[in-house]
Amino acid sequence: MSDPSHNAGSAERSLGQLVASATAEMSALVHDEIALAKAELRQDVKRGAIGGLAISTAGVFVLFSLPVLSFAAAYGIHNLGLGLAWSFLIVGGAFLLLAAVLGLLAVAKFKKVKPPEKSIASAKATAATLQGVKPHPRPATLQGTVTDAAPAVARSSA
C-alpha cells in the first residue's frame, strides 16, 4: 500500500512547486512535439529526395536520348541493316520508356509526402487542453512585491 504521509505531502505542495512542475511538464511536452515533427518531416524529406532523384534521372535520360537518336540514325543503317526510321524508334523509344517509368516512380513518391499529421493533431489537442485551463486566483499576499509579502506571511504565521 502507499504511504499516507507521502500522499499528504504531495497534496500540500506550494504554489511555486506547482508552477515549477507545470512549467517543466509544458516544456517537456513542447520538446516532444518538436521531436515528433522533426521525425515526420525527416521521413517526408527522404521520400521527396527519392522522388526528386527519380525525376532528375528521368530528365537526364530524356536529354541523353537526343544524341542517342542522332547516333542511331547515323550508325543504325550500317550495324543493323535497318531503315533510318527503325533506328530512331528503337533506341529513342527505349529511353523514353525508361524515362516514363522513372517519372511514374517520382509521382508515386511525391504523392506519399504528407504534412506532419501526428504533430498537428498533438498540437491541436494541447491547444484545446490549454484553452480550458484557467489560472488559479492568487492570494492577496502574493500580489505585492517580495518585500511587501514577507511581513504579511510573518503576520499570518503568528
C-alpha positions in Angstrom: 0.0 0.0 0.0 1.0 3.6 -0.4 2.4 5.7 2.4 -0.3 8.1 3.7 2.3 10.7 4.8 3.7 10.7 1.2 0.2 11.4 -0.3 -0.4 14.2 2.2 2.9 15.9 1.3 2.1 15.8 -2.4 -1.4 17.3 -1.8 0.2 20.3 0.1 2.7 21.3 -2.5 3.4 25.1 -2.6 2.3 27.3 -5.4 5.9 27.7 -6.5 6.3 23.9 -6.7 3.1 23.5 -8.7 4.2 26.3 -11.1 7.6 24.7 -11.5 6.1 21.3 -12.1 3.6 22.7 -14.7 6.4 24.6 -16.4 8.7 21.6 -16.6 5.8 19.4 -17.9 4.9 22.0 -20.5 8.5 22.3 -21.6 8.8 18.5 -22.0 5.5 18.5 -24.0 6.8 21.1 -26.4 10.1 19.4 -26.8 8.3 16.1 -27.5 6.1 17.7 -30.1 9.1 19.3 -31.8 10.9 15.9 -31.9 7.8 14.3 -33.4 7.5 17.0 -36.1 11.2 16.6 -36.9 10.8 12.8 -37.3 7.8 13.1 -39.6 9.4 15.8 -41.7 12.7 13.9 -42.0 10.7 10.9 -43.4 8.9 13.1 -45.9 12.1 14.9 -46.9 13.6 11.4 -47.6 10.6 10.5 -49.8 10.8 13.8 -51.6 14.5 13.4 -52.2 14.0 9.9 -53.7 11.2 11.3 -55.9 13.4 14.3 -56.9 16.3 12.0 -57.8 14.0 9.8 -59.9 12.6 12.8 -61.8 16.1 14.2 -62.3 17.3 10.9 -63.6 14.3 10.7 -66.0 15.2 14.2 -67.3 18.8 13.1 -67.8 17.7 10.1 -69.8 15.4 12.3 -71.9 18.3 14.6 -72.7 20.6 11.7 -73.4 18.0 10.3 -75.8 18.5 13.1 -78.2 22.2 12.4 -79.1 21.5 8.7 -79.0 18.8 9.2 -81.5 21.3 11.0 -83.7 23.8 8.2 -83.4 21.2 5.7 -84.1 20.3 7.5 -87.3 24.0 7.6 -88.4 25.1 4.1 -87.4 21.9 2.1 -87.3 21.8 1.5 -91.0 25.4 0.2 -91.1 25.2 -2.1 -88.0 21.7 -3.4 -88.1 20.8 -3.1 -91.6 17.5 -1.4 -90.7 16.0 1.6 -92.2 16.5 5.1 -90.7 13.1 5.3 -89.1 13.5 1.9 -87.2 16.8 3.1 -85.7 15.1 6.2 -84.3 12.2 4.3 -82.9 14.0 1.5 -81.2 16.7 3.5 -79.3 14.7 6.6 -78.7 11.6 4.6 -77.6 13.7 2.6 -75.1 15.0 5.7 -73.4 11.6 7.3 -73.4 10.1 4.2 -71.9 12.7 4.2 -69.1 12.0 7.9 -68.5 8.3 7.3 -68.3 8.9 4.5 -65.7 11.1 6.8 -63.6 8.6 9.6 -63.9 5.8 7.4 -62.6 8.0 6.3 -59.7 8.7 10.0 -58.9 4.9 10.8 -59.0 4.2 7.9 -56.6 6.9 9.1 -54.2 5.7 12.7 -54.3 2.1 11.6 -53.5 3.3 9.9 -50.3 4.7 13.2 -49.0 2.1 14.4 -46.4 2.0 17.1 -43.8 3.1 16.0 -40.3 -0.4 14.8 -39.2 0.6 13.4 -35.8 2.3 16.6 -34.8 -0.6 18.8 -36.0 -3.1 16.6 -34.1 -1.0 16.6 -31.0 -0.5 20.4 -31.1 -4.3 20.9 -31.6 -5.0 18.6 -28.6 -2.6 20.5 -26.5 -4.0 23.9 -27.5 -7.6 22.6 -26.8 -6.5 21.4 -23.4 -4.8 24.7 -22.6 -7.8 26.7 -23.7 -9.9 25.1 -20.9 -7.3 25.8 -18.2 -8.0 28.9 -16.2 -5.3 30.5 -14.0 -5.7 29.9 -10.3 -6.5 33.2 -8.5 -3.6 34.5 -6.4 -4.0 35.2 -2.7 -3.7 38.8 -1.7 -0.3 38.3 -0.2 1.3 37.2 -3.5 0.1 40.2 -5.4 2.6 42.7 -3.9 6.3 42.7 -4.2 8.6 40.2 -2.4 9.3 42.8 0.4 5.6 43.5 0.9 4.7 39.8 1.0 7.3 38.9 3.7 5.6 40.9 6.6 2.2 39.5 5.5 3.5 36.0 5.7 5.1 36.6 9.0 1.8 38.0 10.4 -0.3 35.1 9.1 2.0 32.5 10.7 1.9 34.3 14.1 
